[in-house]
Amino acid sequence: MNGAEVLLRTLLASGINVSFMNPGTSEMQFVAALDRVPGMRGVLCLFEGVCSGAADGYARMLGRPASTLLHLGPGLANGLANFHNARKARSPIVSVVGEHSTQHMRYDAPLSADIAAFARGVSDDIITPSAAPEVGAAASAAIAAACRPPGQIAHLIVPADFSWSEAGEPGPATSTPLRREPSDATIRNICDLLQQGPAVTFVLGGNTLTERGLNAAGRLAAKFGVRICANRNAGRMQSGQGRFQPVRIPYFPEPAEALLAATQHLVLVESAAP
């Protein structure tokens, strides 16, 4: 089994069955493997920014990771704008980037680039196997990194010769880690704060802006009079007639300060401080 097949089977074993791709010559083994490995849906995009934007939207709406396949450093660079948006929204994405074959890198070909340097601006996890038999384990590590709550982009850089070389077995399947629950003491402190009503502001992000979280927030607001705000970088917020709607914190500081002026206690739920 070559590296491309190992990569595909590792992605599928962890439930990643869509790849938004703009491949080049270095990624042709991955494209060829699509015919031999059933289950992966390859979506050809005519620009890399569409790949990264589509993967971001897919992850936001379904709550599970997508994958992208991009051609070398320039291909990744073309997708960085929407990877930036995905990073802000904490969207889980496994970004596979092809690299020249290891024997070819020393020639500084026209599309040679420091791929890891491009990726570092939008990702904390950049994984490159050092040999073809490591592709499966590297793919599993990238999936685990992307799924680490609350979600992020993990880049997997695969040299072309690792894709066509014998690579052994797929990496182990990866399940989404459970989110860390707040301590009992934290919950008790927040319960005490609820009695202060309008002086308390909750800032919601992540999964708390879907229906279940919004329903719970609406009940808190109705009973205690606390203010409920939404982190403006949240990837998704459900809306519609009759559904409780939090106030999205404004982008500019003056209206944001005015909104939060009466706040004495800020409770962050899957959110960073504004």
Buried (B, 14 or more C-beta within 10 A) or exposed (E): BBBBBBBBBBBBBBBBBBBBBBBBEBBBBBBBBBEEBEEBEBBEBEEBBBBBBBBBBBBBEEBBBBBBBBBBBBBBBBBBBBBBBBBBBBBBBBBBBBBBBBEBEEEEEEBBBEBBEBBEEBBEBBBBBEBBBBBBBBBBBBBBBBBBBBBBBBBBBBBBBBBBBEBBEBBBEBEBEEEEEEEEEEEEEBEEBBEEEEBBBBBBBBBBBEEEBBEBBBEBBEEBEBBBBBBBBBBBBBEEEEEBBBEBBBEEEEEBEEBBEEBEBBBBBBBEEB
